C-alpha cells in the first residue's frame, strides 16, 4: 500500500503529509521526495517522527487550522498532498485539500471506503452527493486501490481506499462560491426533487432551467451531471 501511494505521488518535488502519526508513511516519503513537511496534532508524535523520519520537517499543529496556502508557497513545485485521513475529520480535510486545487499538482488520499465510494459515485448512483459534485468540479479523480483492515495495526473495523486527485487545468466557467452554495442546497434533502430543494431560487425558474437542459421537474439531485449543476448556477445566478 505504501509503495502504491508513493508511486501515485511520483513527479512531485515536495510533499505535505497530513496526519503522519508515528511515521509509517513519512519515512519512505522522505526517502523518495526532496521535501516532506508533516502536519501533526498529536504532541507525542514529533519525537517518534524525529527518530523514524529525520529528513522530514514536522509541524505540530492542527491541520484544520493550518494555512496551507502559505505553507505550499514556501515549498518547491510541483507539490503534492498525501494523507491517511483520520475518519472523524475526513470531510473537512477534503474541503481543505480542494481549496488548494490551484496550488498543488496532485493529492493522494486514503479514506474510509464508503467515503471514497461517495466521492466517485457517478450520476444516477444514490451515493452521489454534494461532495461528489464539489470535488468533480475541481479534480480528475481516480481510484488507486482498496486497503484491507489487516494493513493497519491495530486493524480497524472498516475497509479503506486510496484515491488520486489531479487538479483540472482550469476551473470551468460558473464554478465559484455561488456554485458550491447552490450544490449544497440542491443536496440538502436528497430524497426530494431538485425543484423542491432549490425552491428558494423560484420553483418556476428552476423548472424552466431544468427543461432547457433536458431534465424533468421530478429529477433528484443525485441524477444530475456536473454540467447540469453548472447550467443551474449560470441560469439561477
C-alpha positions as CSV (number, residue, x, y, z in Angstrom):
1,X,0.0,0.0,0.0
2,X,2.8,2.4,0.9
3,X,4.6,1.7,-2.4
4,X,1.3,2.4,-4.4
5,X,0.8,5.7,-2.6
6,X,4.4,6.7,-3.3
7,X,4.1,5.7,-7.0
8,X,1.0,7.8,-7.4
9,X,2.8,10.9,-5.9
10,X,5.7,10.4,-8.3
11,X,6.6,13.6,-10.2
12,X,6.2,15.8,-7.1
13,X,9.2,17.5,-5.7
14,X,7.7,18.4,-2.3
15,X,5.1,16.6,-0.2
16,X,2.8,17.8,2.6
17,X,1.7,14.8,4.7
18,X,-1.4,15.4,6.8
19,X,-1.6,13.3,10.0
20,X,1.6,11.3,9.8
21,X,1.3,9.6,13.2
22,X,4.5,7.8,14.1
23,X,5.8,8.0,10.5
24,X,5.0,4.7,8.8
25,X,4.4,6.6,5.6
26,X,6.6,9.6,6.4
27,X,9.9,7.7,6.3
28,X,9.5,6.3,2.8
29,X,8.1,9.6,1.6
30,X,11.1,11.5,2.9
31,X,13.4,9.0,1.3
32,X,11.8,9.4,-2.1
33,X,11.0,13.2,-2.2
34,X,13.2,16.2,-1.8
35,X,11.0,18.0,0.8
36,X,8.5,16.4,3.1
37,X,6.5,18.5,5.6
38,X,4.4,16.6,8.1
39,X,1.5,18.3,9.8
40,X,0.6,16.5,13.1
41,X,-1.6,17.5,16.0
42,X,-0.6,14.8,18.5
43,X,2.2,16.1,20.8
44,X,3.5,12.6,21.3
45,X,4.4,12.2,17.6
46,X,7.2,14.7,16.8
47,X,9.7,12.7,18.9
48,X,8.8,9.5,17.1
49,X,9.0,11.2,13.7
50,X,12.4,12.6,14.6
51,X,13.6,9.1,15.1
52,X,11.8,7.4,12.2
53,X,11.9,10.2,9.6
54,X,14.7,12.6,10.5
55,X,14.6,14.2,7.0
56,X,11.0,15.3,7.4
57,X,10.0,18.8,8.6
58,X,7.4,18.3,11.3
59,X,4.8,21.0,12.2
60,X,3.0,20.4,15.4
61,X,-0.4,22.0,14.7
62,X,-4.0,21.3,13.8
63,X,-4.4,20.6,10.1
64,X,-7.9,22.1,10.2
65,X,-6.3,25.5,11.3
66,X,-3.2,25.3,9.1
67,X,-2.6,28.0,6.5
68,X,-1.8,25.5,3.7
69,X,-1.6,28.2,1.0
70,X,1.3,29.9,2.8
71,X,2.9,26.5,3.6
72,X,2.7,25.5,-0.1
73,X,4.2,28.8,-1.2
74,X,7.3,28.0,0.8
75,X,7.8,24.6,-0.8
76,X,9.3,23.7,-4.2
77,X,6.9,23.0,-7.0
78,X,5.3,20.7,-8.0
79,X,3.8,20.0,-4.6
80,X,1.6,17.1,-3.6
81,X,-0.6,16.4,-0.6
82,X,-0.6,12.9,0.9
83,X,-2.7,11.7,3.8
84,X,-4.1,8.7,5.6
85,X,-7.0,10.9,6.7
86,X,-8.5,10.5,10.2
87,X,-12.0,9.2,9.7
88,X,-13.6,11.8,12.1
89,X,-12.4,14.8,10.1
90,X,-12.3,13.4,6.5
91,X,-15.0,15.8,5.2
92,X,-13.3,19.0,6.5
93,X,-9.9,17.8,5.3
94,X,-11.2,17.0,1.8
95,X,-12.6,20.6,1.7
96,X,-9.2,22.0,2.7
97,X,-7.4,19.9,0.1
98,X,-10.0,21.1,-2.5
99,X,-9.3,24.7,-1.6
100,X,-5.6,24.2,-2.6
101,X,-6.5,22.8,-6.0
102,X,-5.0,25.8,-7.8
103,X,-1.7,25.4,-5.8
104,X,-0.9,21.7,-5.8
105,X,0.0,19.2,-8.5
106,X,-2.0,16.3,-7.0
107,X,-3.3,14.7,-3.8
108,X,-3.1,11.0,-2.9
109,X,-5.5,10.4,0.0
110,X,-6.6,7.3,2.0
111,X,-10.0,7.3,3.5
112,X,-12.8,5.1,4.6
113,X,-14.1,3.0,1.6
114,X,-17.6,4.3,2.0
115,X,-16.4,7.9,1.7
116,X,-14.4,7.0,-1.4
117,X,-17.5,5.4,-3.0
118,X,-19.5,8.6,-2.3
119,X,-16.8,10.8,-3.9
120,X,-16.5,8.7,-7.0
121,X,-20.3,8.0,-7.4
122,X,-21.4,8.8,-10.9
123,X,-24.7,10.5,-11.8
124,X,-27.6,8.2,-11.1
125,X,-25.8,6.5,-8.1
126,X,-27.6,7.2,-4.8
127,X,-24.2,7.5,-3.1
128,X,-23.7,10.7,-5.1
129,X,-23.8,13.9,-3.0
130,X,-22.7,17.5,-2.9
131,X,-19.1,16.4,-2.0
132,X,-19.1,14.3,-5.2
133,X,-20.0,17.3,-7.4
134,X,-17.8,19.7,-5.4
135,X,-14.7,17.6,-5.9
136,X,-15.5,16.5,-9.5
137,X,-15.7,20.2,-10.5
138,X,-12.0,20.7,-9.5
139,X,-10.3,17.4,-9.9
140,X,-9.9,14.3,-12.1
141,X,-10.4,11.6,-9.5
142,X,-9.1,8.0,-9.9
143,X,-9.3,5.0,-7.6
144,X,-5.9,3.7,-6.7
145,X,-6.6,0.7,-4.5
146,X,-8.6,-0.8,-1.7
147,X,-6.9,-1.2,1.7
148,X,-7.9,-4.1,3.9
149,X,-8.2,-3.7,7.7
150,X,-5.2,-6.0,8.1
151,X,-2.9,-3.3,6.6
152,X,-3.2,-1.4,9.9
153,X,-2.2,-2.2,13.4
154,X,-4.5,-2.4,15.2
155,X,-6.9,-3.3,12.3
156,X,-9.9,-1.0,12.1
157,X,-13.4,-2.4,11.6
158,X,-13.8,-0.8,8.2
159,X,-12.1,-1.0,4.8
160,X,-10.2,1.9,3.4
161,X,-9.4,3.1,-0.1
162,X,-6.9,5.3,-1.8
163,X,-7.9,8.0,-4.3
164,X,-5.7,10.2,-6.5
165,X,-6.9,13.7,-7.2
166,X,-5.4,15.6,-10.2
167,X,-6.4,19.3,-10.4
168,X,-8.2,20.2,-13.6
169,X,-6.1,22.6,-15.8
170,X,-8.7,25.4,-15.1
171,X,-12.0,25.7,-13.3
172,X,-15.0,25.6,-15.6
173,X,-16.9,28.8,-16.0
174,X,-19.5,29.1,-13.3
175,X,-17.7,27.0,-10.7
176,X,-17.4,29.5,-7.9
177,X,-18.7,30.0,-4.3
178,X,-22.2,30.6,-5.6
179,X,-21.9,27.3,-7.4
180,X,-20.9,25.4,-4.3
181,X,-23.7,27.1,-2.3
182,X,-26.3,26.0,-4.9
183,X,-25.0,22.4,-5.0
184,X,-25.1,22.2,-1.2
185,X,-28.6,23.5,-1.2
186,X,-29.5,21.1,-4.1
187,X,-28.5,18.1,-2.0
188,X,-29.9,19.4,1.3
189,X,-32.8,17.0,1.1
190,X,-31.6,14.2,-1.3
191,X,-34.9,12.4,-1.4
192,X,-36.7,15.4,-2.6
193,X,-36.6,16.8,-6.2
194,X,-34.1,19.4,-7.3
195,X,-37.1,21.7,-7.9
196,X,-38.1,21.5,-4.2
197,X,-34.5,21.7,-2.9
198,X,-33.8,24.8,-4.9
199,X,-37.3,26.4,-4.3
200,X,-35.6,29.5,-2.8
201,X,-34.5,30.4,-6.3
202,X,-38.1,30.2,-7.5
203,X,-39.7,26.9,-8.5
204,X,-40.9,28.1,-11.9
205,X,-37.5,29.4,-12.8
206,X,-35.8,26.1,-11.6
207,X,-38.3,24.1,-13.7
208,X,-37.6,26.3,-16.7
209,X,-33.9,25.8,-16.4
210,X,-34.2,22.0,-15.9
211,X,-36.4,21.9,-19.1
212,X,-33.8,23.8,-21.0
213,X,-31.1,21.2,-20.1
214,X,-33.4,18.2,-20.9
215,X,-34.3,17.3,-17.3
216,X,-37.7,16.7,-15.8
217,X,-39.0,18.7,-12.8
218,X,-39.1,15.4,-10.9
219,X,-35.3,14.8,-11.2
220,X,-33.4,14.0,-8.0
221,X,-30.1,15.7,-7.1
222,X,-28.1,12.5,-7.5
223,X,-29.3,12.1,-11.0
224,X,-27.7,15.3,-12.4
225,X,-24.3,15.5,-14.1
226,X,-21.8,18.2,-13.3
227,X,-22.7,20.1,-16.5
228,X,-26.3,20.3,-15.3
229,X,-25.3,21.8,-12.0
230,X,-23.1,24.4,-13.8
231,X,-26.1,25.2,-16.0
232,X,-28.3,25.7,-13.0
233,X,-25.7,28.0,-11.5
234,X,-25.4,30.0,-14.7
235,X,-29.1,30.5,-15.1
236,X,-30.2,30.9,-11.5
237,X,-27.4,33.3,-10.6
